């Protein structure tokens, strides 16, 4: 796998790039350093970052309060890199809760298309289809749909998934091709990334869980969104969340069928 300190292999991402992520903090982990090199970086958050389950927001009093905390943190983090966030929840009636993106595809795709049309980017960047979180997978699907419809190149980056033996894996593609690019992070870009990372105090992020010194990218491969990304148990199935990979993929397939 190629490793680079140079921008050449990543040149398509260094102009005007719209990055679609599911939740505040996804963008920093996946591409917090590379975005600092972009001529025009636009980060789009697809959900409000607050699940319906009180387990996630009980310390904040309400789901709405937790969502607002995450929004404020996102603005503070991206301000460090001089990047303005866009919240799709502001463009969609009733917004989209964390873990619910795959259930709101028509609304999210329409809103994301509007953002792309307004910003006129050279490229799209998102999270890969890896079964780590249903919202991450939905972001990949949405980006693929919009990129194909508008004729824009789409790239992807990994966050986390489960291997076939159930062991966790972070920031590495589960099924590599020969097109992956390891971007090594150092110097001022590394320091800014750490500063952004630690802005997300509500997430209690620890550096032990991720690798801030590396980011990985590739042009989006041809995923089969009508099936779960892997035949084995997915990460969010290990977490015993309310959805399965089959249910998420069925929503993708249903959308594709409706648009022909």
N, C-alpha and C positions, 0 to 999 in steps of 0.2 A: 504494500500500500504506500503511495507516495506521501512524503512529508515535506512541508514547505514553510519557509519564512517569507516567501515572495507572494505577490498578489496575482501573478499571471494565471495560474489554474483557476482562481476564483474571480477572475475579471468580470464575468457576467453578473456577479453579485455586488460589484463595487460602484455601480452607478446609482440609479434610483431603484430601490428595492422595497417592496411591501412584504412585511413579515407577518404571517398569520399564526398566532398562538392561541392556546385555549385559556390560559390563566396568567395573571401577573406573577412573575418569576420564571415562567417557562423560557421567556426570551433571553434572560440573562444567562441561564445555564446553557442553553443551546447555542446562542450566537451573540453573547454580550460583548465579545471582543471584536468580532468581524464587523458588527454594526458601526463601530467607531471609525472604520475605514470607508464606509459607504458615503458617496457624494450626497445622497438623499436617502435617509432611513426612515421608514414609516412602520411602526409596530401596531398591529391591529389585534385587540383582545376580543375573542369570540364570545366568551361568557363573562358573567360578573364575578366569577371566582368564588361564589358562595353556594354550596350545595343546600338542598332542602333538609338534609339530615342535621338535627340540632347538635349532633356530636361535634361537628366542625365549627359551629359558631356560638355554642352555649356560653363561652367566656366573654362574648361581646354583647350579649343581651338579645340580639335578633339577627336574622339572616341579612336584613338590610344593612345593619350597622357593620357587620363583618364585610359585606361587599364594599361598603364605603371605605373601610380601612384599607382594603386591598387596592382600591382605585387610587387612594392617596399615595400609597407606597409605590405604585407603578409610576405615577407622575414624578415622584421624587427620584426614583431610580433612573428613569430615562432622562431626566433633566441633567444628570451627571454626564451623559453622553451627548447631550444636545439633541435628543430625539423626542418628538411629540407622539404621544399615544393616541390611538383611536379606539373607542369603545363601541362595539357593535350593539351593545345593550341599549345605547342611546338612540339607535335607529330602528329598533324592533319593539313593537308593542309588548309590554310585560317583560321585556328583556329575555335573557337566556341564563338559567341557573347552571352552575357547575354540575357536571355529569349528565346534562340534558341536551347537549348540542346535537347529538345524533337524532333526537326527536323533533328538532326544529330546522331541518335542512333547507326547505324552501325559503324560509324567512332569512336564515343566515346567509345563504348563497346570494340572494337578491341584495342584501345589505352589503356584503363583501364586494359584489360586482360594482355597486355604486361607489365604494371607496376606491377601488382600482381605477374606475373611470375618472374620478376626480383627481387622483394623484398621478395618473399616467406613468406608471413605472416601467422600467426596462425588464424587470424580473420579479418573480414571486418566490418566497422562501417560507417553508413551514416545517412541521414535525413529521417524521416518517410514520408509516403504518406498521405498528409493532405491538399492539395489544397492551400497552402499558396503562393507558387511560383512555376511556371511550371518547373523551373530548379531543385528545391528541389525534386519534384516528380520524375523527370527524373533520378536524382541521386539514388533514392530509387529503381527504376526499374533497372537501370544499375547494381547496387550492387547485387540485387536479381538474375539477369541473370548470372552474373559472379560467384557469390558464388555458385549457383546451378551447373553451368557448371564445376567449378573447385573443387567442394566438400568442400567448406569453409563455416564455420558458419558466418552468417550475423546478425548484431545488428543494431538498429535504435534509433534515438533520435529526439524529436519534436523541432520545432522552433516556427512557428505561423500558425494559421488557423482562420477560422470564425465558430462560433457556428451556430446552426440552426436558431437562431433569428437574425443573422447578427452581433452579438457582437464579438469583437476580443478576441482571446485567445493566450497566449504565453507560450512556454516551458512546455506544458502539453499535454499528449496524449488525443485525442478527444474520443477515444473508448478504455478505459483501459481494460486490462485483469488482471490476478492475477500475472503477470510476471514483472511488472514495478519495477524499482529500483530507488529510489530517492538518489542521491549522494550529500551529504551536503558539501559545499566548505568553508574552513576556513583557517586560518593561512597563511603560506607562499604561498600555492597554490592559495589562494584567491587573495593575493597581486599581484602575477605574472599574474593571469588572468586579473585583472584590468589594469595592465600595458600593457598587450597585447591588451586588449579591446580599450584602449585610443590611441594605435598606429594607429588605423584606422581613422585618422582625416578626410579623404575625405568623410567618411560615416556619419559624424556628429552624431555619436552614442550617445545616452543618457542612463544612467543607469535606468532612469524611465521606459524605454520601455521594459526592460528585467529583469531577476532575476539572477544576477551573482553568488548568493550564493547557487544556486541549479542547478544540471544537472540531467536529467532523461534518463534512458536507458531501453531497453528490447530486447530480441531476436526478430528478425523481424517476424512479424505475416504473415499469408497468405493473402496478399492483392490481390484483384481482379483488376489488372491493366487494364483490358479491359473496365472498367467503371470508372467514376470519383470517387474520394474517398468518396464523400457525395452526397446525392440527392438534397441538397440545394445549394444556390449560393456560389461559392468558393471565397476565398479571392481575387485572382487576377481578378476574374470577377467583384467583387465590385470595384476594381481599374480601371475597364474598359480597360484592356489591350487587345491586338490584338488577343488573343487566348481564347478558352473556355475549360472547363474541358472535354467536349466531344471530342474536337479536339485533345487534348493531349492524352487522353485515346485511341483514334483511332490510333495514331502513335504507341503506345505500342502494341496494338492488331495486327497492321499490321506487326510489327517486329516479334512478336511471330508466326504469321501465316507463315512468310517467312522461319523461321528456323525450322518449323515443331514441 
